[in-house]
């Protein structure tokens, strides 16, 4: 397996942003978004399908270093259509935090985004395209991910039960 490197030039540590999107995004649009979001050069970014990463990395020198390394998969089903994982170096995490990143993605692609940050176990944050934030509970098996409760209505998903009490769970 080939290795990829995240280069850190700040005191902050490299980190990763993992989430699910309600809408699939083509690789070219995802690449453009990441370049603009992090204000990085083309050669600082890798974007590839999760199942083809090793093959796609063959186009790069074995010691290539990326400021941002993104893999995606469209094999998700249920209320979500795409999973993404973005590894970033510390300076990029300093520029764009996890929540801001999800908000930018949701707004840009008119999607709702599910991610985890500081929620209690079993709960997640959902960012809607308008930037509003919900706490939600998710049922998942293999690649099927379905919201079953949220602190407010999720547009287009009337079957998701509204439970404002999810905010109280610690």
C-alpha positions as CSV (number, residue, x, y, z in Angstrom):
1,X,0.0,0.0,0.0
2,X,1.3,3.4,-0.9
3,X,1.7,6.0,1.8
4,X,0.5,9.6,1.8
5,X,1.8,12.3,4.1
6,X,0.2,15.3,5.7
7,X,2.7,18.0,6.2
8,X,2.4,20.1,9.3
9,X,3.9,23.6,9.4
10,X,2.2,25.0,12.4
11,X,1.8,24.1,16.1
12,X,-1.6,22.6,15.4
13,X,-1.8,18.9,14.7
14,X,-3.1,17.4,11.5
15,X,-6.7,16.3,11.8
16,X,-9.5,14.8,9.8
17,X,-13.0,15.8,8.9
18,X,-15.3,12.8,8.3
19,X,-19.0,13.2,7.4
20,X,-22.0,12.0,5.4
21,X,-23.7,14.2,2.8
22,X,-27.3,13.9,1.7
23,X,-26.2,14.7,-1.9
24,X,-23.5,13.1,-4.0
25,X,-20.9,15.5,-5.3
26,X,-18.9,14.8,-8.5
27,X,-15.1,14.6,-7.9
28,X,-14.4,17.7,-10.0
29,X,-16.8,19.8,-8.0
30,X,-15.5,18.4,-4.7
31,X,-12.0,19.2,-5.8
32,X,-12.9,22.8,-6.7
33,X,-14.7,23.2,-3.3
34,X,-11.7,21.9,-1.3
35,X,-9.2,24.1,-3.2
36,X,-11.4,27.2,-2.5
37,X,-12.3,26.3,1.0
38,X,-8.7,25.8,2.2
39,X,-7.2,28.3,-0.3
40,X,-4.5,25.8,-1.3
41,X,-2.7,25.0,-4.6
42,X,-3.6,22.1,-6.9
43,X,-0.5,20.2,-5.9
44,X,-1.4,20.4,-2.2
45,X,-4.6,18.4,-2.7
46,X,-5.4,14.8,-3.3
47,X,-9.0,13.8,-4.0
48,X,-9.9,10.2,-4.9
49,X,-12.6,7.5,-4.6
50,X,-12.1,5.5,-1.4
51,X,-12.0,2.2,-3.4
52,X,-9.5,3.4,-5.9
53,X,-7.1,5.5,-3.8
54,X,-4.0,3.2,-4.3
55,X,-4.5,3.2,-8.1
56,X,-5.1,7.0,-8.2
57,X,-2.0,7.7,-6.1
58,X,0.2,6.0,-8.7
59,X,0.0,9.2,-10.7
60,X,2.0,10.9,-7.9
61,X,5.6,10.4,-6.7
62,X,5.8,7.9,-3.8
63,X,6.9,10.6,-1.4
64,X,4.2,13.1,-2.4
65,X,2.9,15.2,0.5
66,X,-0.5,16.7,0.5
67,X,-1.9,19.5,2.8
68,X,-5.4,18.0,2.3
69,X,-6.1,14.4,1.4
70,X,-9.7,13.6,0.6
71,X,-11.4,10.3,-0.1
72,X,-15.1,9.9,-0.9
73,X,-17.6,7.1,-1.5
74,X,-21.0,7.1,-3.1
75,X,-21.9,3.7,-1.7
76,X,-23.9,5.1,1.2
77,X,-27.7,4.6,1.2
78,X,-30.6,5.6,3.4
79,X,-30.8,9.4,4.1
80,X,-27.3,9.9,2.8
81,X,-25.7,9.6,-0.6
82,X,-22.0,10.1,0.0
83,X,-19.3,9.7,2.7
84,X,-16.2,11.9,2.8
85,X,-13.0,11.8,4.8
86,X,-10.6,14.8,4.6
87,X,-7.3,14.7,6.3
88,X,-5.8,18.1,6.7
89,X,-2.6,19.6,8.1
90,X,-2.7,21.8,11.1
91,X,-2.6,25.2,9.3
92,X,-5.8,24.2,7.4
93,X,-7.6,23.2,10.6
94,X,-6.6,26.6,12.0
95,X,-8.2,28.3,9.0
96,X,-11.4,26.3,8.7
97,X,-12.8,24.4,11.7
98,X,-14.9,21.2,11.5
99,X,-18.3,23.0,11.9
100,X,-17.4,25.8,9.5
101,X,-16.2,23.2,7.0
102,X,-19.6,21.3,7.3
103,X,-21.5,24.6,7.0
104,X,-19.6,25.6,3.8
105,X,-20.2,22.2,2.2
106,X,-23.9,22.2,3.1
107,X,-24.4,25.6,1.7
108,X,-22.4,25.1,-1.4
109,X,-24.1,21.8,-2.4
110,X,-27.5,22.4,-0.9
111,X,-27.1,19.3,1.2
112,X,-27.4,18.4,4.8
113,X,-24.2,17.1,6.4
114,X,-23.9,14.7,9.3
115,X,-20.7,14.8,11.4
116,X,-19.4,14.1,14.8
117,X,-17.5,16.5,17.1
118,X,-18.3,16.8,20.8
119,X,-21.8,15.1,20.9
120,X,-22.6,12.4,23.4
121,X,-22.1,8.9,22.2
122,X,-24.8,7.8,19.7
123,X,-25.7,11.3,18.7
124,X,-24.5,13.4,15.7
125,X,-24.6,17.0,14.4
126,X,-26.5,17.7,11.2
127,X,-25.9,21.0,9.4
128,X,-28.6,22.1,7.0
129,X,-28.0,24.1,3.9
130,X,-29.1,27.3,5.6
131,X,-26.4,26.8,8.3
132,X,-28.7,25.7,11.0
133,X,-27.5,22.9,13.3
134,X,-29.5,20.0,14.7
135,X,-28.5,17.1,17.0
136,X,-29.6,13.8,15.6
137,X,-29.7,10.1,16.2
138,X,-28.7,7.7,13.5
139,X,-29.4,4.1,12.7
140,X,-26.7,2.5,10.6
141,X,-25.8,-0.9,9.2
142,X,-23.1,-1.5,6.7
143,X,-23.6,1.4,4.2
144,X,-27.3,2.3,5.1
145,X,-27.6,5.4,7.3
146,X,-31.0,6.6,8.4
147,X,-31.9,9.5,10.8
148,X,-34.6,8.5,13.2
149,X,-34.7,11.5,15.5
150,X,-33.6,15.1,15.3
151,X,-34.0,18.2,17.4
152,X,-36.0,20.0,14.6
153,X,-37.5,18.9,11.3
154,X,-35.1,17.9,8.6
155,X,-36.2,19.3,5.3
156,X,-37.4,16.5,3.0
157,X,-37.5,13.9,5.7
158,X,-40.9,14.2,7.4
159,X,-40.5,10.7,8.8
160,X,-37.7,11.8,11.1
161,X,-39.1,12.2,14.6
162,X,-38.6,15.6,16.3
163,X,-37.2,15.3,19.8
164,X,-35.8,18.5,21.3
165,X,-34.7,16.4,24.3
166,X,-31.7,15.3,22.3
167,X,-30.1,18.6,23.3
168,X,-30.3,17.6,27.0
169,X,-28.4,14.3,26.6
170,X,-24.8,14.6,27.9
